[in-house]
Amino acid sequence: MNVLNLLFGFGSFYFLVRMLDKELFGIWALFVATTSIFEMARNGLIQNALIKYLSHSSTEESPEILSASFSLSAIIMACCILINIALAGYLAHLWHYPGLAKMFYAYSVVYLLQGALSQLQWIEQANLSFVGILISSAIRQGGFFIYVLVCFIFHYPTSLMTLIFVQAIAVCTAAVTEYFFVRKHLMFSFRIHVGWIKKLFNYGKFVFGTAISSILANTINQMMLGALLSPAAAGAFNVAGRIISLVDQPTTALAAIVFPQSAKRFATQGNEAIKYLFEKSVGTTLALLIPCLLVPIFFPGFVVRIIAGNNYPETIPIIQLTALVCLFNPYDLMFGTIMDSIGKPKLNFVILLLFTILKLTLNFVLIEQYGIMGAVYATLIADVVIFVVKVFFLKKELNIRLLNTLIYAQRFYPEFFSNYIRPVLKRQN
């Protein structure tokens, strides 16, 4: 599913960046960044809690849990939609595009449909079934991608509002499809179970806070560039981020694998096992990541032209510095994964919140002085500061040594050659 989302998401970006002018693409990037916050708010608060409790529930408890999760989801969506409507006019003025307000109003429909789809997918996931999730995700992402592709091939003009309507149709179709996969699990209790609502909320509140802080930290550069400079500047920064996110896939993939392993090892083997897992995982990720980063660092112009076309030369220096920032990502992601698995999500949330505040402050100061590159400098400085803070807590909590991660990274290459390349060469000879 992650591979499909990556392919369809990047494919849509690849064609949109060529179809829309720089100003409109910047507005679309700002719109997507803002609406992603609402999505993360709902997902962060409900998803993990619903899956955890529903997967271990009895037949009698399942209707109560489902009713509580739908009630909590409805409350969150109502709050987010009210905030969305209240901020729509202000954001349209802030980012110098009057039509943005109507886009946010129309998004409320997509948000409701996406909420229904997400709930159904989480229910299927809790019941250890994934076929419906795969198919509905392909419909949601693929439907939008196909529309963009057809417009690009046949040179059909499109508008930002039309893109939102297409999203709504794709999400609605996906939700109806997912319903047929989970309808046998849909058992509701027709009364409000406050106890279960509290339990779901208490479990998900730190995941919720971390998710919101994370998405803000990742999108705040674009938002401030759109406000302080122009939507086109935000769009250029988004292009750089999209390109680097392709390079950074090993980090995200390995973090998803490490979480269940770290939780299990902590429960059975203690801190020493977690220490080894962190150092080994970060070292392996760095070994995979560094060769990938060499391409955008040394050939940024080539990368930009291949992926985004010829309209974004200002993205070239952004990519080079952003690639350097990526070296901190394995430490950042694994830190959050390890802290959550050893029962310290609050520490992870507080550090991420401080990072977001620091990044916001630095962006405000440096964008005014250095323009679009100020956003890159702000990210680099904030990452260095928070990296030092995380290293301190890793040393304090688990006695993790930074040098060991580099040693494991260096060992990866000869080990990979001995275990995988050499046997192939021997078989060929």
C-alpha positions in Angstrom: 0.0 0.0 0.0 2.8 2.4 0.9 4.4 1.7 -2.5 1.1 2.4 -4.3 0.7 5.7 -2.4 4.3 6.7 -3.2 3.9 5.9 -6.9 0.5 7.5 -7.4 1.4 10.5 -5.2 4.7 11.2 -7.0 3.0 10.6 -10.4 0.4 13.2 -9.7 3.0 15.6 -8.6 5.2 14.9 -11.7 2.4 15.9 -14.0 0.8 18.7 -11.9 4.1 20.5 -11.6 4.2 20.7 -15.5 0.5 21.5 -15.9 0.1 24.4 -13.4 2.1 27.6 -13.5 4.4 28.3 -10.6 1.8 30.4 -8.7 -1.0 27.9 -9.0 1.3 25.0 -8.1 2.4 27.0 -5.0 -1.2 27.5 -4.0 -2.0 23.8 -4.4 1.1 22.9 -2.3 0.0 25.3 0.5 -3.6 23.9 0.3 -2.4 20.3 0.5 0.0 21.1 3.4 -2.8 22.8 5.4 -5.4 20.1 4.8 -2.8 17.4 5.8 -2.9 18.9 9.3 -6.6 18.1 9.6 -6.0 14.6 8.3 -3.2 14.0 10.8 -5.3 15.4 13.7 -8.0 12.7 13.1 -5.6 9.9 12.3 -3.2 10.5 15.1 -5.9 10.6 17.8 -7.9 7.6 16.7 -6.1 5.2 14.4 -3.6 3.4 16.7 -6.1 3.4 19.6 -8.9 1.9 17.5 -6.7 -0.8 16.0 -5.2 -1.7 19.4 -8.4 -2.1 21.3 -10.5 -3.5 18.5 -8.0 -6.2 17.6 -8.1 -7.5 21.2 -11.7 -7.0 22.0 -14.4 -9.5 22.7 -17.6 -9.9 20.6 -19.5 -7.9 23.3 -17.0 -5.0 23.4 -16.6 -4.5 19.6 -19.9 -2.6 19.1 -19.0 -0.3 22.0 -15.5 0.4 20.7 -16.8 1.1 17.2 -19.5 3.4 18.4 -17.0 5.3 20.6 -14.5 5.6 17.8 -17.1 7.0 15.3 -18.3 9.4 18.0 -14.8 10.6 18.7 -14.1 10.9 15.0 -17.3 13.0 14.5 -16.3 15.4 17.3 -12.8 15.8 15.8 -14.1 16.3 12.3 -16.7 18.8 13.4 -14.0 20.8 15.2 -11.6 20.7 12.3 -14.3 21.7 9.8 -15.2 24.7 12.0 -11.5 25.7 12.2 -11.2 25.2 8.4 -14.2 27.4 7.6 -13.1 30.1 10.2 -9.5 30.2 8.8 -10.4 30.0 5.1 -10.7 33.7 4.4 -7.7 34.6 6.5 -5.4 32.1 4.7 -6.7 33.2 1.3 -5.6 36.8 2.3 -2.3 35.6 3.8 -1.3 33.6 0.7 -2.6 36.2 -1.8 -5.2 34.0 -3.6 -8.9 34.9 -3.1 -10.1 31.6 -4.6 -8.3 29.7 -1.8 -11.3 30.3 0.5 -13.7 28.4 -1.8 -11.1 25.5 -2.0 -11.1 25.2 1.8 -14.9 25.2 1.9 -15.1 22.5 -0.7 -12.5 20.5 1.1 -14.9 20.0 4.1 -16.8 17.5 1.9 -13.6 15.6 1.0 -12.6 15.6 4.7 -15.9 14.0 5.7 -15.6 11.3 3.0 -12.0 10.6 3.9 -13.0 10.3 7.5 -15.5 7.5 6.6 -12.9 5.8 4.4 -10.2 5.9 7.2 -12.6 4.5 9.8 -13.5 1.6 7.6 -9.9 0.9 6.7 -8.8 0.9 10.4 -11.6 -1.6 11.2 -10.4 -3.9 8.4 -6.8 -3.5 9.7 -7.8 -4.4 13.2 -9.3 -7.6 11.9 -6.0 -8.5 10.2 -7.3 -8.1 6.7 -5.7 -5.8 4.1 -7.2 -6.6 0.7 -9.9 -3.9 0.9 -7.3 -1.4 2.2 -5.1 -2.1 -0.8 -8.0 -1.8 -3.3 -9.6 1.3 -1.8 -6.3 3.1 -1.4 -5.5 2.3 -5.1 -8.9 3.8 -6.1 -8.4 6.9 -3.9 -4.9 7.7 -5.1 -5.2 6.1 -8.5 -8.4 7.9 -9.5 -6.8 11.3 -8.9 -3.7 10.2 -10.7 -5.5 9.0 -13.7 -7.5 12.3 -14.0 -4.2 14.3 -13.9 -2.6 12.0 -16.4 -5.4 12.3 -18.9 -5.4 16.1 -18.6 -1.7 16.1 -19.2 -1.7 13.8 -22.2 -4.7 15.4 -23.9 -3.9 19.0 -22.8 -7.2 19.4 -21.0 -7.2 22.6 -18.9 -8.0 22.0 -15.2 -8.5 24.2 -12.2 -7.7 23.8 -8.5 -11.4 23.5 -7.6 -11.8 20.7 -10.2 -8.9 18.8 -8.6 -10.8 18.9 -5.3 -14.0 17.6 -6.9 -12.0 14.8 -8.5 -10.6 14.0 -5.0 -14.1 13.9 -3.6 -15.3 11.4 -6.3 -12.2 9.2 -5.8 -12.5 9.1 -2.0 -16.3 8.4 -2.2 -15.8 5.5 -4.6 -13.0 4.2 -2.4 -15.2 4.4 0.7 -18.1 2.6 -0.9 -15.7 -0.1 -2.1 -14.1 -0.5 1.4 -17.6 -0.8 2.9 -18.2 -4.1 1.2 -15.0 -5.5 2.7 -15.8 -4.6 6.3 -19.6 -4.6 6.5 -19.6 -7.9 8.3 -17.5 -6.3 11.1 -19.8 -3.2 11.5 -21.6 -3.8 14.7 -22.7 -0.7 16.6 -24.0 0.1 20.0 -26.7 2.8 19.9 -25.6 4.6 23.0 -22.6 6.8 23.7 -19.9 5.0 25.7 -18.1 7.8 27.5 -15.6 5.3 29.1 -14.4 4.0 25.7 -14.2 7.5 24.3 -12.0 8.5 27.2 -9.9 5.4 26.8 -9.4 5.9 23.0 -8.6 9.6 23.6 -6.1 8.9 26.4 -4.3 6.3 24.4 -4.0 8.5 21.3 -3.4 12.0 22.8 0.4 11.9 22.6 0.4 10.2 19.2 -2.0 13.0 18.2 0.3 15.7 19.6 3.3 14.2 18.0 1.6 13.8 14.6 0.4 17.5 14.6 3.8 18.7 15.7 5.5 16.6 13.0 3.3 17.8 10.1 3.7 21.4 11.3 7.4 21.0 11.4 7.4 19.6 7.9 5.1 22.2 6.3 5.8 25.4 8.3 8.5 26.4 5.8 6.1 26.4 2.9 3.4 28.2 4.8 5.7 31.0 5.9 7.3 31.3 2.4 3.8 31.7 1.0 3.0 34.4 3.6 6.3 36.3 3.6 7.3 35.9 0.0 4.8 34.3 -2.5 3.0 31.1 -3.3 5.5 30.5 -6.1 8.3 30.4 -3.5 6.3 27.9 -1.4 5.9 25.8 -4.6 9.6 25.8 -5.3 10.3 24.7 -1.7 7.7 21.9 -2.1 9.3 20.7 -5.3 12.6 20.3 -3.4 10.9 18.5 -0.6 9.2 16.1 -3.0 12.5 15.2 -4.7 14.3 14.7 -1.4 11.4 12.6 0.0 12.1 10.0 -2.8 15.7 9.7 -1.6 14.6 9.4 2.0 12.3 6.4 1.6 14.8 3.9 3.2 14.5 5.9 6.5 10.7 5.8 6.7 10.5 2.1 5.6 13.1 1.0 8.2 11.4 3.0 11.0 8.2 1.2 10.3 10.0 -2.2 10.7 11.9 -1.1 13.8 8.9 -0.1 15.9 7.4 -3.6 16.6 10.9 -5.1 17.0 11.9 -2.4 19.5 8.7 -2.8 21.6 9.2 -6.5 21.7 12.9 -6.4 22.6 12.4 -3.8 25.3 9.8 -6.0 26.9 11.9 -9.2 26.7 15.6 -8.1 26.7 15.7 -4.6 28.2 17.8 -1.5 27.4 20.9 -3.2 25.9 18.8 -4.8 23.1 17.2 -1.4 22.4 20.6 0.3 22.3 21.9 -2.2 19.8 18.7 -2.0 17.7 18.9 1.8 17.5 22.6 2.0 16.7 22.4 -0.8 14.1 19.2 0.5 12.5 20.5 4.1 12.2 23.9 2.8 10.9 22.2 0.7 8.2 19.9 3.5 7.2 22.8 5.9 6.9 24.6 3.4 4.7 21.6 3.2 2.4 20.9 6.9 2.5 24.3 8.4 1.8 24.8 7.0 -1.7 21.3 8.2 -2.6 22.0 11.7 -1.3 25.2 12.0 -3.4 23.1 12.4 -6.6 21.1 15.5 -5.6 24.2 17.0 -3.8 26.5 16.7 -6.9 24.0 16.7 -9.7 21.1 18.9 -8.5 20.3 20.6 -11.8 20.0 17.2 -13.6 17.7 15.9 -10.8 15.4 19.0 -10.9 15.1 18.9 -14.7 14.2 15.2 -14.8 11.6 15.4 -12.0 10.2 18.9 -12.1 11.0 20.2 -15.6 12.8 23.5 -16.5 10.7 26.0 -14.5 12.3 25.6 -11.1 16.0 26.5 -11.3 15.7 28.2 -7.9 15.2 24.8 -6.5 18.7 23.6 -7.2 20.5 25.2 -4.2 17.6 24.2 -2.0 18.0 20.6 -2.9 21.7 20.6 -2.1 21.3 21.9 1.4 18.1 19.9 2.1 20.0 16.7 1.1 22.5 17.5 4.0 19.6 18.0 6.4 18.4 14.5 5.4 21.4 13.1 7.3 19.6 13.8 10.5 16.5 12.0 9.5 17.5 8.5 10.5 18.3 9.8 14.0 15.1 11.8 14.2 12.7 9.0 13.1 14.4 6.2 15.1 14.4 8.5 18.2 10.7 8.8 18.0 10.2 5.1 17.3 12.4 4.1 20.2 10.9 6.6 22.7 7.4 5.4 21.8 8.3 1.7 22.1 9.9 2.2 25.6 6.9 4.1 26.9 8.1 7.7 26.6 5.9 9.2 24.0 5.6 12.4 26.1 9.3 13.1 25.8 9.1 12.6 22.0 6.2 14.9 21.8 7.8 17.7 23.9 11.0 17.6 21.9 9.1 17.7 18.6 7.0 20.6 19.9 10.2 22.6 20.8 11.6 21.8 17.4 8.5 23.2 15.7 8.6 26.4 17.8 12.3 26.8 17.1 11.8 26.3 13.4 8.9 28.8 13.3 11.0 31.4 15.0 14.0 30.9 12.7 11.9 30.9 9.6 10.4 34.2 10.5 13.8 35.8 11.0 15.8 34.2 8.2 13.2 34.3 5.4 13.0 38.1 5.8 16.7 38.3 5.5 17.6 35.5 3.0 14.4 34.9 1.1 13.7 31.3 0.0 17.1 30.0 1.2 16.2 31.4 4.7 13.7 28.5 5.1 16.5 26.0 4.3 18.9 27.7 6.8 16.2 27.6 9.4 15.6 23.9 8.9 19.3 23.2 9.1 19.9 25.2 12.3 16.9 23.7 14.0 17.8 20.2 13.0 21.3 20.6 14.5 20.0 22.0 17.8 17.4 19.3 18.2 19.8 16.6 17.1 22.1 17.6 20.1 19.1 17.5 22.4 18.1 14.0 21.2 21.6 12.7 21.5 21.7 13.9 25.1 18.5 11.9 25.9 19.6 8.9 24.0 22.8 8.8 26.0 20.8 9.4 29.3 18.0 6.9 28.7 19.8 4.1 26.8 23.5 4.9 26.8 23.5 5.1 23.0 26.8 6.2 21.4 26.8 8.3 18.3 30.1 6.8 17.1 28.6 3.3 17.0 26.0 4.4 14.4 28.9 5.5 12.1 30.8 2.2 12.7 27.7 0.2 11.8 27.2 2.3 8.7 30.8 1.7 7.6 30.5 -2.1 8.3 27.3 -2.3 6.2 29.1 -2.3 2.8 31.6 -5.1 3.4 28.9 -7.2 5.1 26.5 -6.6 2.2 29.2 -7.6 -0.3 30.1 -10.8 1.7 26.5 -11.9 2.3 24.9 -11.0 -1.0 27.3 -10.0 -3.8 30.1 -12.6 -3.3 27.7 -15.6 -3.4 26.2 -14.4 -6.6 29.6 -13.9 -8.2 30.7 -17.4 -7.1 27.5 -19.0 -8.6 28.2 -17.2 -11.9 31.8 -18.5 -12.0 
